[in-house]
Amino acid sequence: MKKTIILSFLLVIYSICNMHGQRKLGAGAKREKTTRISLDGKVDTLNTTGSKKVILSGKTKWTDYKIISHNRDTTYIDTTLSIKKDYLFNYLRTDNFEKLAFHNQGQTFNNLGYSYDNILRLPDFGFTAKQVSYLEVDDIKYFNVPTPTTEIMYRTGLQQGQVVDAIFTLNFSRRLNVSLSYKGLRSLGAYRNALVSNGNFRGTFRYQSKNNQYEIRGHLASQDFYHQENGGLTASSLDNFINDDPNYEQRSRLDVNLNDAFSQFDATRVYLEHSYTLLRKKDTLTDKDFSNLKVGHILTSENKSYGFNQTTITTAIFGNQNATDASNTNAESRLTNNELNLEFNSKYVLGQFKAKVNLTNYTYGYDTILNKNSNINTLKLESAAVSFGADWNARIKNFNLNADASITPGTGRLSGNYLKGTAVYEKDSLFAIKGSVVISSKSPNFNTLLHQSSYDDYNWQHNFSNVNTRDLGFLLSSKWLNGSVHFTNIDNYTYFNQDSKPQQFENQITYLKLKVNREFKFWKFALDNTIMYQNVSNGSSVFRVPELVTRNTIYYADHWFKKDAMFVNIGVTFKYFSEYNANAYNPLLAEFRLQDEETIGFPTFDVFFNAKVRRTRLYLKVDNVTSGFTKKNYFSAPTYPYRDFTVRFGLVWNWFI
């Protein structure tokens, strides 16, 4: 089925492409929004490359190779090398400062911190541990390039395996862009039954008619995640690991709790967004187009499936089993959302105003009863709802103002409300200050409401209240200091207790997160520091985070060889988080649960040698270099050791044809 969908997408793209010829990007192309200072920790190439006027060939410049986010913010393809790039060089290709990785890349992460400034409007499928590397709608990038462009990311795996992320994009005309991307991972892991095999396919396109009267963009995403689940080390193996028994330096000799279990998470999504300008006039004073009326439509169709499979029954871990003869034991969901909107863009409303209506249908559940002792009387949760909302975006001198609000009336599982407002003050390229507020009310994830399993203790049906979240944030971005502070309150916080049962907290969660970043430079050396302080003044019994997380990198940066042929970054990164009762991982649920038996908190040292030769960045990293002579107290979760001394190699290579 997935191959058929992908083939259909490619045929549609091919038929569109035959209608257009390749031409250079010109001044007539629509200009997207450009973010000058990054406020979310991502590299903004406009400020870091310093190559705004560098010519690649002919009239082609670096700034012509654009990456356009879902929110239409624009950055450029960046071939520079910096310490930020080192933080981004991982399987997720994001900064994992607030995450604690499991030993094998592609596996899940434990949380060192939480962010609530970008909450999804609708309740999710659940099984969140398997969605860490899942690409949401907001994660998909679109492109606008004058010549065909390719980027290849390669990184070695643990023991056997590797990860490759390949992107190819080109403009068939000034107005039509197509991209194809695939990220594939296969890594054996150091411990038994820890194989990871993931795949993320993305195909995108963007088209604008002459005068930009009609615009359309969309993507297809097909993603699959196969993980062998070993359940962590057995009690005797834990003793051998902690006591550093020399007979078990080869980690595959340690016994694990599960030897034949695996999980499979699959998802496909089709996204289509298009708009047509009905009326337009021009402001004669500023010579700027004002779209007086634009009508638009957005379609999102998404399917997800999760299943845990096991040949041998392990009652000591999961309890008694009473399976039926059901052939399909997967939890499945289907979401279809249609948005209709009217957009008014005028100086009289100080910017852009959009009114929108969303028609949503959601189905989650199972095909049949999976357990003979189950008392579940509902196989599927089905819901349909109508939402009403509006967006407002404006720029007043140095201020950018944005608001996004929606309400879903009714009593169904999709009912709730959402409000997000941001105000950004930007002073040239010196600094930017951002204030944000998020207010959300929505159902907990669906797997907390309904779950089935052949094991007796993993069958439930609940009618939980909506989770109400309020987040107030402030962020400073400057060349002197970067910092952020977030105050978060959560009512009806939903979690998995020590028995792996979903439960709602009766009181309010009060959570404070303060993060500061500062880099000091002297001659060819630099010290980059990031410190995060967290405090849970109410609800710490169920909401667990370390009080302090720090990352400090000291490195050397210089050009080597004649004509500065190579630029290098050589250094060491120290990371530490204070001890806390980290959540335990439950492989059957693909969720983290509370536990009070073990505390986790340890330092790591990673040594790196990074180099840039023309448009190729080379990365050599040694993870956890002190593990050979320090205490064996490093764990990603109880019974799951963090990785030992590991050497990784990789590269990122760009072609501009």
C-alpha positions as CSV (number, residue, x, y, z in Angstrom):
1,M,0.0,0.0,0.0
2,K,2.8,2.4,0.9
3,K,4.6,1.7,-2.3
4,T,1.5,2.4,-4.3
5,I,0.9,5.7,-2.6
6,I,4.5,6.8,-3.1
7,L,4.4,5.7,-6.8
8,S,1.2,7.7,-7.3
9,F,2.7,10.8,-5.8
10,L,5.8,10.5,-8.1
11,L,3.5,10.1,-11.2
12,V,1.5,13.2,-10.2
13,I,4.7,15.2,-9.7
14,Y,6.1,13.9,-13.1
15,S,3.0,15.0,-14.9
16,I,3.2,18.5,-13.4
17,C,6.9,18.8,-14.2
18,N,6.3,18.0,-17.9
19,M,4.3,21.2,-18.1
20,H,7.2,23.4,-17.1
21,G,10.8,24.0,-18.2
22,Q,13.8,24.7,-16.0
23,R,14.6,28.4,-15.6
24,K,16.6,30.5,-13.3
25,L,14.9,32.0,-10.2
26,G,14.1,35.6,-11.0
27,A,12.8,38.7,-9.3
28,G,9.2,37.8,-10.2
29,A,9.1,34.9,-7.7
30,K,7.0,35.6,-4.6
31,R,9.1,36.7,-1.6
32,E,8.5,34.6,1.5
33,K,8.8,35.8,5.1
34,T,12.4,36.0,6.3
35,T,13.4,35.5,9.9
36,R,16.5,37.5,10.6
37,I,17.2,36.2,14.1
38,S,16.5,32.7,15.2
39,L,14.4,32.6,18.4
40,D,14.0,28.8,18.7
41,G,17.6,27.7,18.7
42,K,17.8,26.9,15.0
43,V,20.7,28.2,12.9
44,D,19.6,31.3,10.9
45,T,22.0,31.3,8.0
46,L,21.4,34.9,7.1
47,N,23.3,35.9,10.2
48,T,25.9,33.1,10.4
49,T,27.2,32.6,6.9
50,G,28.3,36.1,6.1
51,S,28.1,35.1,2.5
52,K,25.1,37.1,1.4
53,K,26.9,38.3,-1.8
54,V,29.0,35.2,-2.6
55,I,28.4,34.0,-6.1
56,L,28.3,30.3,-6.9
57,S,28.1,30.4,-10.6
58,G,26.9,33.1,-13.0
59,K,24.3,35.1,-11.2
60,T,23.5,32.5,-8.6
61,K,24.0,33.5,-5.0
62,W,23.8,31.6,-1.7
63,T,20.7,33.5,-0.7
64,D,18.9,32.1,-3.8
65,Y,18.8,28.6,-2.2
66,K,15.9,28.9,0.1
67,I,14.4,26.6,2.7
68,I,10.8,27.5,3.5
69,S,9.1,26.2,6.7
70,H,5.5,25.3,7.1
71,N,4.9,28.7,8.6
72,R,6.6,30.3,5.6
73,D,9.6,31.5,7.4
74,T,12.6,31.4,5.1
75,T,16.3,30.5,5.7
76,Y,19.0,29.4,3.3
77,I,20.9,26.2,2.7
78,D,23.8,26.6,4.9
79,T,27.2,24.9,4.1
80,T,29.1,26.5,7.0
81,L,30.6,24.7,9.9
82,S,29.9,25.8,13.5
83,I,29.5,24.4,17.0
84,K,25.7,24.6,16.4
85,K,26.1,22.2,13.5
86,D,27.8,19.8,15.8
87,Y,24.8,19.8,18.1
88,L,22.5,19.2,15.1
89,F,24.5,16.3,13.7
90,N,22.4,13.4,14.9
91,Y,19.6,11.1,13.7
92,L,16.9,13.6,14.5
93,R,19.0,16.5,13.2
94,T,17.8,18.7,16.0
95,D,19.5,19.9,19.2
96,N,18.9,17.2,21.8
97,F,19.9,19.3,24.8
98,E,16.6,18.5,26.6
99,K,16.6,14.8,25.7
100,L,18.5,11.8,27.0
101,A,19.2,9.3,24.2
102,F,19.0,5.5,24.6
103,H,22.2,3.6,23.7
104,N,21.3,2.9,20.0
105,Q,20.5,5.7,17.6
106,G,17.0,5.7,16.3
107,Q,15.6,4.4,19.6
108,T,13.5,6.6,21.9
109,F,14.6,9.4,24.3
110,N,13.9,10.1,27.9
111,N,13.0,13.7,28.8
112,L,15.3,16.1,30.6
113,G,12.9,19.0,30.0
114,Y,9.5,19.7,28.4
115,S,8.3,22.4,26.0
116,Y,4.7,23.5,25.8
117,D,5.0,26.5,23.5
118,N,4.0,24.6,20.4
119,I,1.2,22.3,21.4
120,L,-0.7,20.4,18.7
121,R,-4.3,21.6,18.3
122,L,-5.8,18.1,18.2
123,P,-5.3,15.1,20.5
124,D,-2.8,12.6,19.3
125,F,-2.7,8.9,18.7
126,G,-0.3,8.2,21.6
127,F,2.5,5.6,22.0
128,T,4.7,8.7,22.2
129,A,8.0,6.9,22.6
130,K,7.8,5.7,19.0
131,Q,6.9,9.2,17.7
132,V,10.2,10.9,18.8
133,S,11.5,10.7,15.2
134,Y,8.1,11.1,13.6
135,L,7.9,14.1,11.3
136,E,4.7,16.2,11.9
137,V,3.2,18.7,9.4
138,D,5.3,21.5,10.9
139,D,8.5,19.5,10.4
140,I,8.2,19.3,6.6
141,K,10.4,21.8,4.7
142,Y,9.7,23.2,1.2
143,F,12.4,24.7,-1.1
144,N,13.0,27.3,-3.7
145,V,16.2,26.9,-5.6
146,P,17.6,28.2,-8.9
147,T,19.4,25.0,-9.8
148,P,19.0,21.3,-8.8
149,T,20.3,20.8,-5.3
150,T,21.1,17.8,-3.2
151,E,22.1,17.2,0.4
152,I,23.4,13.9,1.7
153,M,23.8,13.2,5.5
154,Y,25.6,10.0,6.5
155,R,26.4,8.7,9.9
156,T,27.7,5.4,11.1
157,G,25.5,3.3,13.4
158,L,26.3,1.4,16.6
159,Q,28.0,-1.9,16.0
160,Q,26.6,-2.6,12.5
161,G,24.5,-0.1,10.5
162,Q,24.3,3.5,9.4
163,V,21.8,6.3,8.8
164,V,21.5,8.2,5.5
165,D,19.3,11.3,5.0
166,A,19.1,12.3,1.3
167,I,17.3,15.4,-0.1
168,F,16.9,16.3,-3.7
169,T,15.1,19.4,-4.9
170,L,14.8,21.5,-8.0
171,N,12.7,24.2,-9.6
172,F,11.1,23.2,-12.9
173,S,10.3,26.9,-13.4
174,R,10.4,30.1,-11.4
175,R,7.1,29.0,-9.8
176,L,7.3,25.2,-9.4
177,N,9.5,23.4,-7.0
178,V,9.6,19.7,-6.2
179,S,11.7,17.8,-3.6
180,L,12.1,14.2,-2.7
181,S,13.7,13.1,0.6
182,Y,14.4,9.8,2.4
183,K,16.0,9.1,5.7
184,G,16.8,5.5,6.4
185,L,18.4,4.0,9.5
186,R,19.5,0.5,10.4
187,S,21.6,0.0,13.5
188,L,22.2,-3.3,15.3
189,G,22.9,-1.9,18.8
190,A,25.4,-3.1,21.4
191,Y,22.9,-5.2,23.5
192,R,20.8,-8.1,22.5
193,N,17.5,-7.6,20.7
194,A,18.1,-3.9,20.1
195,L,18.0,-3.6,16.3
196,V,16.5,-0.4,15.0
197,S,15.2,0.0,11.4
198,N,13.5,3.3,10.5
199,G,12.4,5.0,7.3
200,N,11.1,8.5,6.6
201,F,10.0,9.3,3.0
202,R,8.9,12.9,2.2
203,G,7.9,14.3,-1.1
204,T,6.9,18.0,-1.5
205,F,5.9,20.4,-4.2
206,R,5.1,24.2,-4.4
207,Y,3.5,26.0,-7.3
208,Q,2.5,29.7,-7.8
209,S,0.8,31.0,-10.9
210,K,1.6,34.2,-12.6
211,N,1.0,37.2,-10.4
212,N,0.7,34.7,-7.5
213,Q,-3.1,34.6,-7.9
214,Y,-3.2,30.8,-7.3
215,E,-0.9,29.0,-4.9
216,I,-0.6,25.4,-4.0
217,R,1.8,23.3,-2.0
218,G,1.6,19.9,-0.4
219,H,3.5,16.8,0.7
220,L,3.3,13.1,1.1
221,A,5.0,11.5,4.1
222,S,5.3,7.7,4.6
223,Q,7.1,6.7,7.8
224,D,7.8,3.4,9.5
225,F,9.7,2.5,12.7
226,Y,10.7,-1.1,13.5
227,H,12.3,-1.6,16.9
228,Q,13.4,-4.8,18.6
229,E,12.4,-4.5,22.3
230,N,14.6,-6.1,24.9
231,G,13.0,-4.7,28.0
232,G,16.3,-3.7,29.6
233,L,18.8,-5.8,31.5
234,T,17.9,-8.5,33.9
235,A,18.7,-8.1,37.6
236,S,21.8,-10.3,37.4
237,S,23.0,-8.5,34.3
238,L,22.5,-5.1,36.0
239,D,24.8,-6.2,38.8
240,N,27.4,-7.3,36.2
241,F,27.2,-4.0,34.4
242,I,27.3,-1.8,37.5
243,N,30.2,-3.8,39.0
244,D,32.1,-3.6,35.7
245,D,32.6,-7.4,35.5
246,P,35.3,-7.9,32.8
247,N,33.5,-10.9,31.5
248,Y,30.8,-8.7,30.2
249,E,32.7,-5.9,28.5
250,Q,31.1,-7.3,25.3
251,R,27.6,-6.0,26.0
252,S,25.9,-8.6,23.9
253,R,26.8,-11.2,26.6
254,L,24.5,-9.5,29.1
255,D,21.0,-11.1,29.4
256,V,17.9,-9.0,28.7
257,N,14.3,-9.3,29.8
258,L,12.8,-9.8,26.3
259,N,14.5,-11.8,23.6
260,D,11.9,-12.1,20.9
261,A,9.7,-8.9,21.2
262,F,9.5,-6.1,18.6
263,S,7.3,-3.1,17.9
264,Q,6.1,-1.6,14.6
265,F,4.9,2.0,14.2
266,D,3.7,3.0,10.7
267,A,2.2,6.3,9.4
268,T,1.2,7.9,6.2
269,R,0.1,11.4,5.6
270,V,-1.2,13.5,2.6
271,Y,-1.2,17.2,3.0
272,L,-2.5,19.7,0.5
273,E,-2.9,23.5,0.9
274,H,-4.0,25.9,-1.8
275,S,-5.5,29.4,-2.1
276,Y,-6.9,31.7,-4.8
277,T,-6.9,35.5,-4.7
278,L,-10.3,36.8,-5.6
279,L,-9.7,40.6,-5.2
280,R,-6.5,42.6,-5.1
281,K,-5.4,46.2,-5.2
282,K,-2.1,47.9,-4.7
283,D,-1.1,50.5,-2.1
284,T,0.2,53.4,-4.3
285,L,2.2,54.8,-1.4
286,T,4.3,51.8,-0.7
287,D,3.9,50.0,-4.0
288,K,2.9,46.9,-2.1
289,D,0.2,44.4,-3.0
290,F,-2.7,44.0,-0.6
291,S,-4.8,40.9,-1.1
292,N,-8.2,42.1,-0.2
293,L,-9.8,38.7,-0.3
294,K,-8.2,35.3,-0.6
295,V,-10.0,31.9,-0.3
296,G,-8.1,28.8,0.8
297,H,-8.5,25.1,1.5
298,I,-6.2,22.8,3.5
299,L,-6.6,19.0,3.5
300,T,-4.8,16.7,6.0
301,S,-5.3,13.0,5.8
302,E,-3.2,10.9,8.3
303,N,-3.2,7.2,9.2
304,K,-1.2,5.7,12.1
305,S,-0.7,2.2,13.4
306,Y,1.1,0.6,16.3
307,G,1.6,-3.0,17.3
308,F,3.7,-4.8,19.9
309,N,4.5,-8.4,19.0
310,Q,6.0,-11.2,21.0
311,T,6.3,-15.0,20.6
312,T,7.2,-15.9,24.2
313,I,4.8,-15.0,27.0
314,T,6.6,-13.1,29.8
315,T,4.2,-13.1,32.8
316,A,7.0,-12.0,35.1
317,I,7.1,-8.6,33.3
318,F,3.6,-8.0,31.9
319,G,1.4,-10.3,34.0
320,N,-1.0,-13.0,32.8
321,Q,-2.0,-13.4,29.2
322,N,-5.3,-14.5,27.7
323,A,-5.1,-13.9,24.0
324,T,-8.0,-14.3,21.6
325,D,-7.3,-15.6,18.0
326,A,-7.4,-12.1,16.5
327,S,-5.2,-11.7,13.5
328,N,-4.8,-8.0,13.7
329,T,-3.7,-6.7,17.1
330,N,-2.6,-3.2,16.1
331,A,-4.1,0.0,17.4
332,E,-5.0,2.2,14.4
333,S,-6.1,5.7,13.9
334,R,-7.4,7.8,11.0
335,L,-7.6,11.6,10.9
336,T,-9.2,13.7,8.1
337,N,-9.2,17.4,8.5
338,N,-10.5,20.0,6.0
339,E,-10.0,23.6,6.6
340,L,-11.8,26.4,4.7
341,N,-10.4,29.9,5.2
342,L,-10.9,33.5,4.0
343,E,-7.9,35.8,4.2
344,F,-8.0,39.6,4.3
345,N,-4.7,41.5,4.0
346,S,-4.8,45.2,4.4
347,K,-3.1,48.2,6.1
348,Y,-6.5,48.8,7.8
349,V,-6.1,45.7,10.0
350,L,-2.3,46.3,10.3
351,G,-1.5,43.1,8.5
352,Q,-3.1,39.8,7.6
353,F,-6.3,38.4,9.1
354,K,-7.7,35.0,8.3
355,A,-11.0,33.4,9.4
356,K,-11.1,29.6,9.2
357,V,-13.5,26.7,9.7
358,N,-12.2,23.1,10.2
359,L,-14.2,20.0,9.6
360,T,-12.5,17.0,11.4
361,N,-13.2,13.3,11.5
362,Y,-11.1,11.0,13.8
363,T,-11.3,7.2,14.3
364,Y,-9.1,5.3,16.8
365,G,-9.3,1.8,18.0
366,Y,-9.1,-1.9,17.2
367,D,-10.8,-4.4,14.9
368,T,-11.8,-6.9,17.6
369,I,-11.4,-7.8,21.3
370,L,-7.8,-9.0,21.9
371,N,-8.2,-10.4,25.5
372,K,-10.6,-13.1,26.7
373,N,-10.9,-11.5,30.1
374,S,-11.4,-8.0,28.7
375,N,-14.4,-5.9,29.9
376,I,-14.0,-3.4,27.1
377,N,-17.3,-2.6,25.4
378,T,-16.1,-0.1,22.8
379,L,-13.8,-1.1,20.0
380,K,-13.3,2.3,18.5
381,L,-13.4,5.9,19.5
382,E,-15.0,7.9,16.7
383,S,-15.6,11.6,16.7
384,A,-16.5,14.4,14.2
385,A,-16.3,18.1,15.0
386,V,-16.5,21.6,13.6
387,S,-13.9,24.2,14.7
388,F,-14.0,27.9,14.3
389,G,-10.9,30.1,14.4
390,A,-8.8,33.0,13.2
391,D,-5.2,34.0,12.6
392,W,-3.7,37.5,12.7
393,N,-0.2,38.5,11.7
394,A,1.0,42.1,11.7
395,R,4.2,44.1,11.7
396,I,4.3,47.5,13.4
397,K,7.7,49.1,13.1
398,N,10.0,46.8,14.9
399,F,7.2,44.6,16.3
400,N,5.9,41.4,14.8
401,L,2.6,40.3,16.3
402,N,1.0,36.9,15.7
403,A,-2.2,35.3,17.0
404,D,-3.8,31.9,16.3
405,A,-7.1,30.9,18.0
406,S,-9.7,28.2,17.5
407,I,-12.6,26.7,19.4
408,T,-14.2,23.4,19.0
409,P,-17.6,23.4,20.7
410,G,-19.5,20.3,21.8
411,T,-18.9,17.4,24.2
412,G,-17.0,15.0,21.9
413,R,-13.4,13.9,22.2
414,L,-12.3,16.6,19.7
415,S,-13.9,19.4,21.7
416,G,-11.6,22.0,23.2
417,N,-9.9,25.4,22.5
418,Y,-6.6,26.7,21.5
419,L,-4.9,30.1,21.6
420,K,-1.3,31.1,20.8
421,G,-0.1,34.7,20.7
422,T,3.5,36.0,20.1
423,A,5.0,39.4,20.1
424,V,8.5,39.9,18.8
425,Y,10.6,43.1,19.1
426,E,13.6,43.1,16.8
427,K,16.3,45.7,16.9
428,D,18.1,45.4,13.6
429,S,20.5,42.4,13.9
430,L,21.5,43.2,17.5
431,F,18.8,41.5,19.5
432,A,15.3,40.3,19.5
433,I,12.9,39.8,22.4
434,K,9.9,37.5,22.1
435,G,6.9,37.0,24.4
436,S,4.5,34.2,23.9
437,V,1.4,32.8,25.5
438,V,-0.3,29.4,24.8
439,I,-3.7,28.3,26.2
440,S,-4.9,24.9,25.2
441,S,-7.7,22.5,26.2
442,K,-7.9,19.1,24.5
443,S,-8.4,15.4,25.2
444,P,-5.5,13.3,26.4
445,N,-3.8,11.0,23.9
446,F,-6.2,8.3,22.7
447,N,-4.2,5.4,24.0
448,T,-4.8,6.6,27.5
449,L,-8.6,6.4,26.8
450,L,-8.7,3.0,25.1
451,H,-6.1,0.3,25.0
452,Q,-6.2,-3.4,24.3
453,S,-3.6,-6.2,24.8
454,S,-3.4,-9.9,25.2
455,Y,-2.0,-9.2,28.7
456,D,-4.8,-8.7,31.3
457,D,-3.3,-5.7,33.0
458,Y,-3.1,-3.6,29.7
459,N,-6.8,-3.3,28.9
460,W,-8.7,-0.2,29.8
461,Q,-11.4,2.2,28.8
462,H,-11.5,5.7,30.4
463,N,-13.4,8.9,30.1
464,F,-10.8,11.4,31.1
465,S,-11.3,15.2,31.2
466,N,-9.5,17.5,28.9
467,V,-6.0,18.5,29.7
468,N,-5.8,22.2,30.2
469,T,-2.3,23.8,29.6
470,R,-1.2,27.4,30.0
471,D,2.3,28.5,29.0
472,L,3.8,32.0,29.3
473,G,7.2,32.4,27.8
474,F,9.9,35.1,27.2
475,L,12.9,34.7,25.0
476,L,16.0,36.9,24.4
477,S,18.2,36.4,21.4
478,S,21.3,38.5,20.9
479,K,25.0,38.4,20.2
480,W,25.7,38.8,23.9
481,L,23.3,36.4,25.5
482,N,20.5,34.0,24.6
483,G,18.0,33.1,27.2
484,S,14.4,31.9,27.7
485,V,12.0,31.4,30.6
486,H,8.7,29.5,30.6
487,F,6.0,29.3,33.3
488,T,3.6,26.4,32.7
489,N,0.4,25.4,34.5
490,I,-1.3,22.1,33.6
491,D,-4.7,20.8,34.9
492,N,-5.7,17.2,34.5
493,Y,-2.2,16.2,33.7
494,T,-2.4,12.6,32.3
495,Y,0.5,10.2,32.9
496,F,1.2,6.5,33.4
497,N,1.6,5.5,37.0
498,Q,4.0,2.9,38.5
499,D,1.7,0.1,37.4
500,S,1.7,1.4,33.8
501,K,-1.9,2.5,34.1
502,P,-3.1,5.9,32.7
503,Q,-4.1,8.3,35.4
504,Q,-5.0,12.0,35.7
505,F,-3.4,14.2,38.4
506,E,-6.0,15.8,40.6
507,N,-4.1,18.9,41.4
508,Q,-2.3,21.5,39.2
509,I,1.2,21.1,37.8
510,T,3.3,24.2,38.2
511,Y,6.5,24.1,36.1
512,L,9.3,26.7,35.7
513,K,12.0,26.3,33.1
514,L,14.9,28.8,32.7
515,K,17.6,28.3,30.0
516,V,20.6,30.5,29.2
517,N,23.2,30.3,26.5
518,R,26.5,32.3,26.2
519,E,29.6,31.7,24.1
520,F,33.0,33.2,24.9
521,K,35.7,33.5,22.3
522,F,39.4,34.2,22.7
523,W,41.7,34.0,19.7
524,K,41.0,30.6,18.0
525,F,39.3,29.1,21.0
526,A,35.8,29.3,22.3
527,L,33.7,28.1,25.2
528,D,30.0,27.6,24.5
529,N,27.8,27.2,27.6
530,T,24.1,26.2,27.9
531,I,22.5,25.9,31.4
532,M,18.9,25.0,32.2
533,Y,17.3,25.3,35.6
534,Q,13.9,23.6,36.3
535,N,11.6,23.7,39.2
536,V,8.2,21.9,39.8
537,S,6.7,23.7,42.7
538,N,3.5,21.7,42.5
539,G,3.0,18.2,41.2
540,S,6.6,17.0,41.4
541,S,5.3,13.6,42.5
542,V,4.1,12.9,39.0
543,F,6.0,15.4,36.9
544,R,9.7,14.5,37.1
545,V,12.6,16.6,35.7
546,P,16.2,17.2,36.8
547,E,16.8,20.5,38.5
548,L,19.9,21.3,36.6
549,V,21.1,20.4,33.0
550,T,24.3,21.9,31.6
551,R,26.3,21.5,28.4
552,N,29.7,23.1,28.1
553,T,31.8,22.9,25.0
554,I,35.4,24.1,24.7
555,Y,36.8,24.0,21.1
556,Y,39.4,25.2,18.8
557,A,38.4,26.7,15.4
558,D,40.8,27.6,12.6
559,H,41.6,27.4,8.9
560,W,44.2,24.8,7.8
561,F,46.4,24.4,4.7
562,K,47.0,26.8,1.9
563,K,44.3,29.2,0.8
564,D,42.3,28.2,3.9
565,A,41.4,24.9,2.2
566,M,40.0,23.3,5.4
567,F,38.2,24.8,8.4
568,V,38.2,22.7,11.6
569,N,36.4,22.6,14.9
570,I,38.2,20.4,17.5
571,G,37.0,20.1,21.1
572,V,35.2,18.4,23.9
573,T,31.6,18.6,25.1
574,F,30.7,18.1,28.8
575,K,27.1,17.4,29.6
576,Y,25.6,16.8,33.0
577,F,22.2,16.6,34.6
578,S,21.4,16.3,38.3
579,E,19.9,13.1,39.8
580,Y,16.2,12.6,39.5
581,N,13.6,9.8,39.4
582,A,13.6,9.4,35.7
583,N,10.6,7.7,34.2
584,A,10.9,4.0,33.3
585,Y,10.3,2.8,29.8
586,N,7.5,0.3,29.1
587,P,8.1,-1.4,25.6
588,L,4.6,-2.8,25.4
589,L,3.0,0.6,25.7
590,A,5.8,2.5,24.0
591,E,5.3,5.0,26.9
592,F,7.3,6.1,29.9
593,R,5.9,5.5,33.4
594,L,6.6,6.7,36.9
595,Q,9.0,4.9,39.1
596,D,10.5,5.6,42.6
597,E,13.2,2.9,42.9
598,E,16.0,4.4,40.8
599,T,17.6,7.8,40.4
600,I,19.6,8.8,37.3
601,G,22.1,11.6,36.8
602,F,25.6,11.5,35.4
603,P,28.2,13.4,33.4
604,T,29.5,12.6,29.9
605,F,32.4,13.8,27.9
606,D,32.3,13.7,24.1
607,V,35.4,14.5,22.0
608,F,34.9,15.7,18.4
609,F,36.9,16.6,15.3
610,N,34.8,18.4,12.7
611,A,36.1,19.8,9.4
612,K,34.8,21.6,6.3
613,V,36.2,21.2,2.9
614,R,34.4,23.4,0.3
615,R,30.7,22.3,0.7
616,T,31.4,19.1,2.7
617,R,31.3,18.9,6.5
618,L,33.1,15.9,8.1
619,Y,32.2,14.8,11.6
620,L,34.2,12.5,13.9
621,K,32.9,12.0,17.4
622,V,33.9,9.8,20.4
623,D,30.9,9.5,22.7
624,N,31.3,9.0,26.5
625,V,35.1,8.9,26.4
626,T,35.4,8.5,30.2
627,S,33.2,5.4,30.4
628,G,36.1,3.0,30.5
629,F,37.4,4.2,33.9
630,T,34.4,5.8,35.6
631,K,31.5,4.3,37.6
632,K,29.0,2.4,35.6
633,N,26.1,4.6,36.7
634,Y,25.1,6.0,33.3
635,F,21.5,5.0,32.4
636,S,19.0,6.4,29.9
637,A,16.2,4.8,32.0
638,P,16.1,2.2,34.7
639,T,17.6,-1.1,33.4
640,Y,18.6,0.7,30.1
641,P,22.3,1.6,30.1
642,Y,23.5,4.7,28.1
643,R,26.1,4.0,25.4
644,D,29.7,3.1,26.2
645,F,32.8,4.5,24.6
646,T,31.7,4.8,20.9
647,V,33.4,6.2,17.8
648,R,31.1,7.7,15.2
649,F,31.9,9.1,11.7
650,G,29.7,11.1,9.4
651,L,29.4,13.8,6.8
652,V,27.0,16.3,5.3
653,W,27.5,17.0,1.6
654,N,25.8,19.5,-0.6
655,W,25.7,19.7,-4.4
656,F,24.5,22.7,-6.4
657,I,24.3,21.7,-10.0
